[in-house]
Amino acid sequence: MKSSVYEGKNVTVNYLNTQATPALEGLDMTIEAGECVLLTGISGSGKSTLTQVINGLIPHYLPAVVSGESYTLGYATTETPIETYVGEVGSVFQNPKSQHFATTVRSELAFPLENIGTDVEEIEQQVAFVAERFHLTSLLERSIFDLSGGEKQRLAIATATILKPSVYVFDEITANLDEESVQQIYEMLRQLKADGATIILAEHRLAWVMPLVDRVFTLEAGKLTHQLSPQELWNLSREKRQSFGLRTLQQKNILDHLLVNQVDNEEDIVTKRLSIGYGDHHKIKSYLNLRFPRYGITALTGANGQGKTTLVKTLVGLLPERGGTIEINHQVISTRERLDNAFLVMQDVNYQLVSNSVWNEVRLGAKYPQKAEEILDWLNLSTVKHRHPASLSGGQKQRVMIASAILSGKKWLIFDEPTSGLDYYHMTQFGQLLDYLAKKGFRLLVVTHDVEFINTWCDHVVQI
């Protein structure tokens, strides 16, 4: 009989300094050794909170009141110092940058072993083994800052394996990745499962992960609502799955008609022989001749590391162009003009959240502060408007910045991976919001790998 890796009985979690309803309430669940368990539900349903209870971040690093019984590998998570079992539970989060400690791939892999005083020769052997196993050998001397998003996430997972834990907790680890990178992550997890590891996944993008999954738990408003087998999940109607916030179960390609939809309008934004980069010696792309349609919703796609984020930072004026021009109706648009008229919601919105409450955040610099309540209600943020942004889930943080973008009064809104971490419900809500804004005359550009979102909501696709 398998032993329990995690056992929770009537677990309730309340974050400190908030009057909000419990993040988890009355949770009862057991996870057995060797299982791959999927945690899913709409954004803010409690998935991230549950993963943080399992790995001990709550309450030891994230202040919260936890009641009930919670045991990971037999340790009472509320009482046992996290250092006691940290080497037995590996964790990887949505944003890999939040857990990198070194500057090169080699030193990052070595860091956990150095922390526990491992012999230098053994460190070198273990780093070489893990790098070869997860196809990172060619990157060992690379700066972490020069890695693509997919490479950073692969590094984070590889680093989590270096102490050979028996349990892995992954929170939306593919949210910002292209399909090739997702497939590489899948292969890494497949190997871990073959080793007999227990894998706990909080995830909305289901197509890539379902072949690994043994059981599915759905959460809603902090409560565990369903426990399903993969087959039971497949047997549900699409509408029922969508009501749980679940994304498509099947891999899809971008619809061809979006790629060949040629437009030509004098108000289109056009780049001519544009070169982009950052710093003195980092030129990423040269001679980009692109057209961004004035009307509709335009998606900007391309593999991780191709310069999409650098391009949009250049388009909004946060980075200077390294050559070429950006024009409307044959007139060059200056950096100042772009800064005055464009708002970028970054891929990592933590860089943009600066206030001590959601309410203060969305009103900061707002041209239309009187509409804040309406927008928060529309984006399902009214119940958390007095919470600190840092206490929100990844999807909720993104929606806070989307609210700020709308209230800023700027007419060109650019979103960098806005649907990463979003469940079906909030992906649809965001698409409806963009559709509404497009009809109101906003210029809209969305950097995304989300094929389901592109095929459902976008009018045009620009690829680099």
Kinemage of the C-alpha trace (Angstrom):
@kinemage 1
@onewidth
@group {chain A} dominant
@subgroup {mainchain}
@vectorlist {calphas} color= white
{ca met a 1} P 0.000 0.000 0.000
{ca lys a 2} L 1.333 3.429 -0.907
{ca ser a 3} L 2.096 5.919 1.856
{ca ser a 4} L 0.609 9.397 1.891
{ca val a 5} L 2.825 12.223 0.714
{ca tyr a 6} L 0.308 14.852 1.800
{ca glu a 7} L -2.677 14.633 4.112
{ca gly a 8} L -4.933 17.556 4.938
{ca lys a 9} L -7.909 17.463 7.290
{ca asn a 10} L -10.247 20.453 7.534
{ca val a 11} L -7.445 22.811 6.446
{ca thr a 12} L -8.433 26.487 6.452
{ca val a 13} L -6.088 29.350 5.529
{ca asn a 14} L -6.665 33.040 6.223
{ca tyr a 15} L -4.075 35.556 5.076
{ca leu a 16} L -3.103 38.138 7.667
{ca asn a 17} L -4.114 41.800 7.355
{ca thr a 18} L -7.128 41.082 5.185
{ca gln a 19} L -10.865 40.855 5.771
{ca ala a 20} L -11.330 38.638 2.724
{ca thr a 21} L -12.894 35.191 2.865
{ca pro a 22} L -10.518 32.276 3.579
{ca ala a 23} L -8.088 31.420 0.796
{ca leu a 24} L -8.695 27.750 1.672
{ca glu a 25} L -11.629 26.471 3.689
{ca gly a 26} L -12.292 23.047 5.195
{ca leu a 27} L -10.016 21.210 2.782
{ca asp a 28} L -9.727 17.429 3.105
{ca met a 29} L -7.385 15.632 0.719
{ca thr a 30} L -4.760 12.922 0.499
{ca ile a 31} L -1.993 12.585 -2.086
{ca glu a 32} L -0.237 9.238 -2.380
{ca ala a 33} L 3.414 8.562 -3.166
{ca gly a 34} L 4.197 8.316 -6.872
{ca glu a 35} L 1.032 10.079 -8.027
{ca cys a 36} L 0.829 12.955 -10.470
{ca val a 37} L -1.974 15.135 -9.142
{ca leu a 38} L -3.483 18.081 -11.011
{ca leu a 39} L -4.909 21.013 -9.033
{ca thr a 40} L -7.169 23.184 -11.126
{ca gly a 41} L -9.910 25.775 -10.847
{ca ile a 42} L -10.497 29.391 -11.752
{ca ser a 43} L -7.910 32.031 -10.887
{ca gly a 44} L -8.045 32.801 -7.171
{ca ser a 45} L -9.696 29.489 -6.295
{ca gly a 46} L -6.910 28.551 -3.885
{ca lys a 47} L -4.563 26.439 -6.024
{ca ser a 48} L -1.434 28.473 -5.291
{ca thr a 49} L -2.342 28.700 -1.608
{ca leu a 50} L -2.664 24.913 -1.438
{ca thr a 51} L 0.731 24.375 -3.076
{ca gln a 52} L 2.268 26.793 -0.564
{ca val a 53} L 0.710 24.898 2.336
{ca ile a 54} L 2.079 21.619 0.977
{ca asn a 55} L 5.642 22.912 0.545
{ca gly a 56} L 5.603 24.850 3.825
{ca leu a 57} L 5.855 28.398 2.481
{ca ile a 58} L 2.588 28.967 4.357
{ca pro a 59} L 2.788 29.864 7.199
{ca his a 60} L 6.597 30.022 7.573
{ca tyr a 61} L 7.358 32.562 4.822
{ca leu a 62} L 3.937 33.809 3.768
{ca pro a 63} L 2.123 35.016 6.913
{ca ala a 64} L -1.245 33.339 7.336
{ca val a 65} L -3.361 31.652 9.970
{ca val a 66} L -3.700 27.927 9.244
{ca ser a 67} L -6.152 25.710 11.106
{ca gly a 68} L -6.855 22.003 10.749
{ca glu a 69} L -4.269 19.282 10.215
{ca ser a 70} L -1.703 19.488 7.411
{ca tyr a 71} L 1.047 16.894 6.949
{ca thr a 72} L 3.672 16.694 4.221
{ca leu a 73} L 5.780 13.516 4.305
{ca gly a 74} L 4.573 13.050 7.857
{ca tyr a 75} L 5.685 16.518 8.993
{ca ala a 76} L 3.093 18.886 10.452
{ca thr a 77} L 3.564 21.796 8.047
{ca thr a 78} L 2.340 24.439 10.506
{ca glu a 79} L 4.737 23.369 13.271
{ca thr a 80} L 7.779 21.845 11.613
{ca pro a 81} L 10.488 24.284 10.445
{ca ile a 82} L 10.550 24.241 6.659
{ca glu a 83} L 14.305 23.565 6.768
{ca thr a 84} L 13.520 20.097 8.129
{ca tyr a 85} L 12.043 18.840 4.870
{ca val a 86} L 12.989 21.453 2.286
{ca gly a 87} L 15.364 18.996 0.611
{ca glu a 88} L 12.550 16.464 0.228
{ca val a 89} L 10.123 18.809 -1.556
{ca gly a 90} L 11.188 20.629 -4.729
{ca ser a 91} L 9.134 23.644 -5.804
{ca val a 92} L 8.985 25.584 -9.065
{ca phe a 93} L 6.795 28.618 -9.630
{ca gln a 94} L 5.198 30.414 -12.571
{ca asn a 95} L 7.927 33.047 -12.676
{ca pro a 96} L 11.352 31.331 -12.686
{ca lys a 97} L 13.128 34.646 -12.049
{ca ser a 98} L 11.654 34.673 -8.547
{ca gln a 99} L 13.770 31.667 -7.565
{ca his a 100} L 17.113 32.143 -9.309
{ca phe a 101} L 19.963 32.893 -6.902
{ca ala a 102} L 23.071 32.820 -9.099
{ca thr a 103} L 24.229 34.455 -12.319
{ca thr a 104} L 25.197 31.456 -14.457
{ca val a 105} L 23.492 28.157 -15.182
{ca arg a 106} L 26.337 26.155 -13.631
{ca ser a 107} L 26.383 28.151 -10.400
{ca glu a 108} L 22.576 28.020 -10.173
{ca leu a 109} L 22.576 24.224 -10.363
{ca ala a 110} L 25.360 24.045 -7.781
{ca phe a 111} L 23.738 26.455 -5.317
{ca pro a 112} L 21.504 23.982 -3.379
{ca leu a 113} L 24.402 21.533 -2.991
{ca glu a 114} L 26.739 24.276 -1.803
{ca asn a 115} L 24.137 25.296 0.767
{ca ile a 116} L 24.263 21.884 2.444
{ca gly a 117} L 28.065 21.651 2.364
{ca thr a 118} L 28.437 19.047 -0.377
{ca asp a 119} L 31.982 18.124 -1.419
{ca val a 120} L 33.197 20.100 -4.438
{ca glu a 121} L 33.911 17.011 -6.533
{ca glu a 122} L 30.442 15.616 -5.849
{ca ile a 123} L 28.896 18.980 -6.756
{ca glu a 124} L 30.662 18.929 -10.107
{ca gln a 125} L 29.526 15.371 -10.806
{ca gln a 126} L 25.915 16.032 -9.837
{ca val a 127} L 25.734 19.274 -11.849
{ca ala a 128} L 27.126 17.482 -14.909
{ca phe a 129} L 24.634 14.626 -14.497
{ca val a 130} L 21.578 16.877 -14.130
{ca ala a 131} L 22.699 19.166 -16.973
{ca glu a 132} L 23.100 16.207 -19.323
{ca arg a 133} L 19.819 14.616 -18.264
{ca phe a 134} L 17.810 17.763 -18.908
{ca his a 135} L 19.768 18.970 -21.971
{ca leu a 136} L 21.368 21.971 -20.284
{ca thr a 137} L 25.035 21.071 -20.860
{ca ser a 138} L 25.447 23.569 -23.704
{ca leu a 139} L 24.068 26.314 -21.448
{ca leu a 140} L 26.241 25.701 -18.369
{ca glu a 141} L 28.444 28.773 -18.861
{ca arg a 142} L 25.601 31.036 -20.013
{ca ser a 143} L 24.382 33.956 -17.937
{ca ile a 144} L 20.900 33.344 -16.581
{ca phe a 145} L 19.998 36.834 -17.778
{ca asp a 146} L 20.617 35.735 -21.381
{ca leu a 147} L 18.314 32.703 -21.239
{ca ser a 148} L 14.893 32.574 -22.850
{ca gly a 149} L 11.796 32.079 -20.725
{ca gly a 150} L 11.684 28.392 -21.593
{ca glu a 151} L 15.363 27.914 -20.752
{ca lys a 152} L 14.916 29.668 -17.405
{ca gln a 153} L 11.996 27.418 -16.516
{ca arg a 154} L 13.900 24.281 -17.512
{ca leu a 155} L 16.773 25.478 -15.339
{ca ala a 156} L 14.417 26.062 -12.398
{ca ile a 157} L 13.062 22.512 -12.701
{ca ala a 158} L 16.534 21.009 -13.080
{ca thr a 159} L 17.719 22.924 -10.002
{ca ala a 160} L 14.734 21.624 -8.039
{ca thr a 161} L 15.900 18.056 -8.796
{ca ile a 162} L 19.496 18.556 -7.666
{ca leu a 163} L 18.821 17.461 -4.050
{ca lys a 164} L 16.825 14.467 -5.317
{ca pro a 165} L 13.527 15.247 -3.568
{ca ser a 166} L 10.732 12.692 -3.665
{ca val a 167} L 8.001 15.328 -4.083
{ca tyr a 168} L 7.693 18.160 -6.615
{ca val a 169} L 5.257 21.069 -6.426
{ca phe a 170} L 4.784 22.993 -9.690
{ca asp a 171} L 2.641 26.139 -9.877
{ca glu a 172} L 1.646 27.189 -13.435
{ca ile a 173} L 5.108 26.370 -14.765
{ca thr a 174} L 4.156 26.561 -18.470
{ca ala a 175} L 2.132 29.767 -18.303
{ca asn a 176} L 4.587 31.909 -20.313
{ca leu a 177} L 6.072 29.295 -22.632
{ca asp a 178} L 5.776 28.473 -26.321
{ca glu a 179} L 4.742 25.004 -27.483
{ca glu a 180} L 8.309 23.755 -27.998
{ca ser a 181} L 9.282 24.783 -24.465
{ca val a 182} L 6.109 23.207 -23.057
{ca gln a 183} L 7.023 19.924 -24.740
{ca gln a 184} L 10.496 20.091 -23.178
{ca ile a 185} L 8.943 20.664 -19.743
{ca tyr a 186} L 6.616 17.719 -20.319
{ca glu a 187} L 9.575 15.467 -21.068
{ca met a 188} L 11.327 16.576 -17.860
{ca leu a 189} L 8.248 15.768 -15.780
{ca arg a 190} L 7.785 12.456 -17.564
{ca gln a 191} L 11.280 11.456 -16.476
{ca leu a 192} L 10.604 12.519 -12.888
{ca lys a 193} L 7.420 10.475 -12.774
{ca ala a 194} L 9.271 7.471 -14.200
{ca asp a 195} L 11.699 7.852 -11.281
{ca gly a 196} L 8.768 7.367 -8.895
{ca ala a 197} L 8.508 10.989 -7.783
{ca thr a 198} L 5.237 12.507 -6.605
{ca ile a 199} L 4.206 15.467 -8.768
{ca ile a 200} L 1.682 18.086 -7.663
{ca leu a 201} L 0.710 20.474 -10.460
{ca ala a 202} L -1.396 23.629 -10.301
{ca glu a 203} L -2.246 24.251 -13.946
{ca his a 204} L -4.854 25.631 -16.349
{ca arg a 205} L -3.281 24.501 -19.619
{ca leu a 206} L -4.351 20.872 -19.662
{ca ala a 207} L -3.467 19.611 -23.145
{ca trp a 208} L 0.219 19.080 -22.396
{ca val a 209} L -0.102 17.562 -18.925
{ca met a 210} L -3.002 15.101 -19.124
{ca pro a 211} L -0.897 12.072 -20.209
{ca leu a 212} L 0.938 12.337 -16.861
{ca val a 213} L -2.032 12.872 -14.553
{ca asp a 214} L -3.458 10.226 -12.203
{ca arg a 215} L -6.032 12.352 -10.376
{ca val a 216} L -7.599 15.783 -10.776
{ca phe a 217} L -8.744 18.007 -7.904
{ca thr a 218} L -10.863 21.071 -8.687
{ca leu a 219} L -11.112 24.011 -6.318
{ca glu a 220} L -13.644 26.816 -6.149
{ca ala a 221} L -13.542 29.775 -3.735
{ca gly a 222} L -11.024 27.964 -1.542
{ca lys a 223} L -13.009 24.737 -1.324
{ca leu a 224} L -12.270 21.345 -2.844
{ca thr a 225} L -15.261 20.637 -5.075
{ca his a 226} L -14.399 17.579 -7.197
{ca gln a 227} L -11.973 14.674 -7.364
{ca leu a 228} L -11.811 13.103 -10.823
{ca ser a 229} L -9.849 10.547 -12.782
{ca pro a 230} L -8.436 11.683 -16.156
{ca gln a 231} L -11.109 9.616 -17.905
{ca glu a 232} L -13.875 11.224 -15.845
{ca leu a 233} L -12.482 14.615 -16.831
{ca trp a 234} L -12.480 13.632 -20.516
{ca asn a 235} L -16.069 12.446 -20.202
{ca leu a 236} L -17.305 15.809 -18.944
{ca ser a 237} L -18.947 18.098 -21.474
{ca arg a 238} L -16.871 21.011 -22.717
{ca glu a 239} L -19.256 23.394 -20.969
{ca lys a 240} L -18.803 21.575 -17.657
{ca arg a 241} L -15.012 21.648 -17.954
{ca gln a 242} L -15.129 25.329 -18.793
{ca ser a 243} L -17.275 25.957 -15.704
{ca phe a 244} L -14.340 24.596 -13.671
{ca gly a 245} L -12.055 27.084 -15.442
{ca leu a 246} L -10.380 24.304 -17.428
{ca arg a 247} L -8.700 24.969 -20.760
{ca thr a 248} L -8.864 22.782 -23.851
{ca leu a 249} L -7.730 19.176 -23.532
{ca gln a 250} L -6.369 19.113 -27.091
{ca gln a 251} L -3.315 20.742 -28.668
{ca lys a 252} L -4.208 23.197 -31.447
{ca asn a 253} L -2.471 25.243 -34.143
{ca ile a 254} L -3.049 28.889 -35.020
{ca leu a 255} L -5.794 29.200 -37.628
{ca asp a 256} L -4.293 29.851 -41.067
{ca his a 257} L -6.689 32.641 -42.008
{ca leu a 258} L -5.334 34.804 -39.170
{ca leu a 259} L -1.797 34.545 -40.539
{ca val a 260} L -2.752 35.446 -44.111
{ca asn a 261} L -5.196 38.193 -43.175
{ca gln a 262} L -3.421 41.039 -44.946
{ca val a 263} L -4.485 44.538 -43.980
{ca asp a 264} L -3.358 47.921 -45.179
{ca asn a 265} L -4.618 51.025 -43.418
{ca glu a 266} L -2.949 54.423 -43.198
{ca glu a 267} L -3.433 54.343 -39.422
{ca asp a 268} L -1.566 51.038 -39.052
{ca ile a 269} L 1.677 51.167 -37.079
{ca val a 270} L 4.525 50.142 -39.372
{ca thr a 271} L 8.152 49.324 -38.579
{ca lys a 272} L 10.716 49.883 -41.331
{ca arg a 273} L 14.102 48.143 -41.091
{ca leu a 274} L 13.710 48.278 -37.311
{ca ser a 275} L 16.540 46.941 -35.156
{ca ile a 276} L 15.866 46.180 -31.498
{ca gly a 277} L 18.018 45.317 -28.511
{ca tyr a 278} L 19.117 46.435 -25.070
{ca gly a 279} L 22.376 47.666 -23.588
{ca asp a 280} L 25.379 48.523 -25.727
{ca his a 281} L 26.029 45.143 -27.310
{ca his a 282} L 22.753 43.216 -27.277
{ca lys a 283} L 21.090 43.590 -30.656
{ca ile a 284} L 18.413 40.892 -30.852
{ca lys a 285} L 16.708 41.516 -34.191
{ca ser a 286} L 17.511 43.656 -37.221
{ca tyr a 287} L 15.560 44.932 -40.227
{ca leu a 288} L 12.094 44.139 -38.922
{ca asn a 289} L 9.442 45.223 -41.405
{ca leu a 290} L 6.158 44.672 -39.600
{ca arg a 291} L 2.637 46.042 -39.773
{ca phe a 292} L 0.363 46.279 -36.727
{ca pro a 293} L -3.269 46.781 -37.780
{ca arg a 294} L -5.163 49.796 -36.447
{ca tyr a 295} L -8.368 47.882 -35.843
{ca gly a 296} L -9.221 44.609 -34.171
{ca ile a 297} L -7.107 42.529 -31.806
{ca thr a 298} L -3.611 41.683 -33.025
{ca ala a 299} L -1.505 38.851 -31.605
{ca leu a 300} L 2.309 38.967 -31.699
{ca thr a 301} L 3.748 35.455 -31.639
{ca gly a 302} L 7.107 33.749 -31.944
{ca ala a 303} L 9.294 31.281 -30.086
{ca asn a 304} L 10.744 32.081 -26.659
{ca gly a 305} L 13.887 34.181 -26.995
{ca gln a 306} L 12.965 35.752 -30.360
{ca gly a 307} L 12.678 39.279 -28.955
{ca lys a 308} L 8.926 39.798 -28.605
{ca thr a 309} L 9.182 41.528 -25.231
{ca thr a 310} L 12.096 43.674 -26.428
{ca leu a 311} L 10.054 44.620 -29.494
{ca val a 312} L 7.015 45.758 -27.518
{ca lys a 313} L 9.199 47.693 -25.065
{ca thr a 314} L 10.625 49.472 -28.109
{ca leu a 315} L 7.172 50.083 -29.561
{ca val a 316} L 5.973 51.786 -26.360
{ca gly a 317} L 9.175 53.830 -25.962
{ca leu a 318} L 10.692 52.057 -22.945
{ca leu a 319} L 13.676 51.059 -25.093
{ca pro a 320} L 15.161 53.129 -27.937
{ca glu a 321} L 15.158 51.651 -31.402
{ca arg a 322} L 18.654 50.533 -32.460
{ca gly a 323} L 17.966 51.438 -36.053
{ca gly a 324} L 15.099 51.961 -38.473
{ca thr a 325} L 11.813 53.720 -37.761
{ca ile a 326} L 8.337 53.266 -36.282
{ca glu a 327} L 5.685 55.106 -38.303
{ca ile a 328} L 1.998 55.912 -38.698
{ca asn a 329} L 0.842 57.213 -42.095
{ca his a 330} L 4.486 57.628 -43.186
{ca gln a 331} L 5.204 59.856 -40.168
{ca val a 332} L 7.854 58.755 -37.671
{ca ile a 333} L 6.493 58.403 -34.116
{ca ser a 334} L 8.966 59.721 -31.551
{ca thr a 335} L 9.833 57.894 -28.344
{ca arg a 336} L 8.056 60.622 -26.367
{ca glu a 337} L 4.875 60.242 -28.394
{ca arg a 338} L 4.897 56.505 -27.893
{ca leu a 339} L 5.384 56.842 -24.136
{ca asp a 340} L 2.512 59.327 -23.930
{ca asn a 341} L 0.056 57.160 -25.831
{ca ala a 342} L 0.930 53.539 -25.042
{ca phe a 343} L 0.544 51.400 -21.924
{ca leu a 344} L 2.397 48.106 -21.544
{ca val a 345} L 1.174 45.414 -19.175
{ca met a 346} L 4.380 43.456 -18.609
{ca gln a 347} L 4.731 39.697 -18.568
{ca asp a 348} L 5.961 39.885 -14.964
{ca val a 349} L 3.487 42.339 -13.468
{ca asn a 350} L 5.277 42.246 -10.111
{ca tyr a 351} L 7.590 44.913 -11.549
{ca gln a 352} L 4.598 47.238 -11.990
{ca leu a 353} L 2.706 46.692 -8.727
{ca val a 354} L 3.821 49.405 -6.300
{ca ser a 355} L 0.848 50.257 -4.056
{ca asn a 356} L -0.282 48.710 -0.774
{ca ser a 357} L -3.773 47.799 -1.977
{ca val a 358} L -5.511 46.891 -5.206
{ca trp a 359} L -7.712 49.985 -4.867
{ca asn a 360} L -4.742 52.341 -4.609
{ca glu a 361} L -2.900 50.522 -7.388
{ca val a 362} L -5.575 50.916 -10.061
{ca arg a 363} L -6.170 54.583 -9.186
{ca leu a 364} L -2.471 55.461 -9.302
{ca gly a 365} L -1.986 57.704 -12.342
{ca ala a 366} L -5.509 56.968 -13.553
{ca lys a 367} L -7.121 59.422 -15.960
{ca tyr a 368} L -10.548 58.066 -15.030
{ca pro a 369} L -10.335 57.178 -11.293
{ca gln a 370} L -14.116 57.505 -10.977
{ca lys a 371} L -14.480 54.348 -13.083
{ca ala a 372} L -12.262 52.234 -10.811
{ca glu a 373} L -15.133 50.515 -9.011
{ca glu a 374} L -16.823 49.606 -12.288
{ca ile a 375} L -13.655 48.154 -13.820
{ca leu a 376} L -12.757 46.187 -10.682
{ca asp a 377} L -16.227 44.701 -10.599
{ca trp a 378} L -16.003 43.823 -14.282
{ca leu a 379} L -12.690 42.028 -13.724
{ca asn a 380} L -13.912 40.179 -10.611
{ca leu a 381} L -11.531 42.113 -8.357
{ca ser a 382} L -14.018 43.919 -6.108
{ca thr a 383} L -13.709 41.330 -3.342
{ca val a 384} L -9.918 41.795 -3.162
{ca lys a 385} L -9.738 45.574 -3.631
{ca his a 386} L -8.420 46.080 -0.087
{ca arg a 387} L -5.836 43.276 -0.329
{ca his a 388} L -2.149 43.912 -0.901
{ca pro a 389} L -1.311 43.034 -4.534
{ca ala a 390} L 1.509 40.759 -3.358
{ca ser a 391} L -1.041 38.464 -1.698
{ca leu a 392} L -2.956 37.842 -4.943
{ca ser a 393} L -2.666 34.924 -7.340
{ca gly a 394} L -0.785 35.417 -10.611
{ca gly a 395} L -4.021 35.742 -12.580
{ca gln a 396} L -5.431 38.299 -10.150
{ca lys a 397} L -2.240 40.392 -10.330
{ca gln a 398} L -2.504 40.462 -14.113
{ca arg a 399} L -6.087 41.652 -13.949
{ca val a 400} L -5.067 44.445 -11.558
{ca met a 401} L -2.634 45.754 -14.171
{ca ile a 402} L -5.223 45.359 -16.919
{ca ala a 403} L -7.519 47.557 -14.822
{ca ser a 404} L -4.700 50.115 -14.468
{ca ala a 405} L -4.141 50.077 -18.231
{ca ile a 406} L -7.800 50.782 -18.973
{ca leu a 407} L -8.042 53.547 -16.376
{ca ser a 408} L -4.828 55.230 -17.632
{ca gly a 409} L -6.702 56.747 -20.573
{ca lys a 410} L -3.989 55.741 -23.056
{ca lys a 411} L -5.290 54.533 -26.401
{ca trp a 412} L -2.656 51.956 -27.369
{ca leu a 413} L -2.669 49.024 -24.981
{ca ile a 414} L -0.028 46.312 -25.275
{ca phe a 415} L -0.241 43.142 -23.222
{ca asp a 416} L 2.738 40.809 -22.773
{ca glu a 417} L 1.440 37.260 -22.168
{ca pro a 418} L -1.744 38.488 -20.417
{ca thr a 419} L -3.481 35.102 -20.432
{ca ser a 420} L -0.604 33.227 -18.806
{ca gly a 421} L -1.993 31.680 -15.648
{ca leu a 422} L -5.589 32.475 -16.612
{ca asp a 423} L -8.293 29.832 -16.465
{ca tyr a 424} L -10.889 29.461 -19.222
{ca tyr a 425} L -13.378 31.771 -17.532
{ca his a 426} L -10.940 34.648 -17.094
{ca met a 427} L -9.359 34.040 -20.512
{ca thr a 428} L -12.830 34.428 -22.013
{ca gln a 429} L -13.526 37.468 -19.857
{ca phe a 430} L -10.263 39.054 -20.993
{ca gly a 431} L -11.128 38.320 -24.630
{ca gln a 432} L -14.543 39.929 -24.183
{ca leu a 433} L -12.856 42.928 -22.581
{ca leu a 434} L -10.460 43.317 -25.518
{ca asp a 435} L -13.342 42.972 -27.947
{ca tyr a 436} L -15.148 45.776 -26.116
{ca leu a 437} L -12.022 47.972 -26.080
{ca ala a 438} L -11.418 47.351 -29.789
{ca lys a 439} L -14.933 48.565 -30.543
{ca lys a 440} L -14.211 51.664 -28.424
{ca gly a 441} L -11.269 52.515 -30.683
{ca phe a 442} L -8.286 51.282 -28.653
{ca arg a 443} L -5.235 49.969 -30.470
{ca leu a 444} L -4.643 46.469 -29.082
{ca leu a 445} L -1.565 44.267 -29.332
{ca val a 446} L -1.216 41.016 -27.400
{ca val a 447} L 2.064 39.124 -27.100
{ca thr a 448} L 1.001 35.533 -26.568
{ca his a 449} L 1.698 31.825 -27.019
{ca asp a 450} L -1.885 31.004 -26.086
{ca val a 451} L -3.246 29.338 -29.233
{ca glu a 452} L -6.686 28.850 -27.696
{ca phe a 453} L -6.894 32.591 -27.007
{ca ile a 454} L -5.563 33.544 -30.464
{ca asn a 455} L -8.011 31.349 -32.351
{ca thr a 456} L -10.961 32.497 -30.276
{ca trp a 457} L -10.391 36.235 -29.954
{ca cys a 458} L -7.717 37.630 -32.280
{ca asp a 459} L -8.309 39.186 -35.695
{ca his a 460} L -4.697 39.275 -36.895
{ca val a 461} L -1.409 37.529 -36.100
{ca val a 462} L 2.070 39.030 -36.533
{ca gln a 463} L 4.930 36.528 -36.241
{ca ile a 464} L 8.615 37.208 -35.631
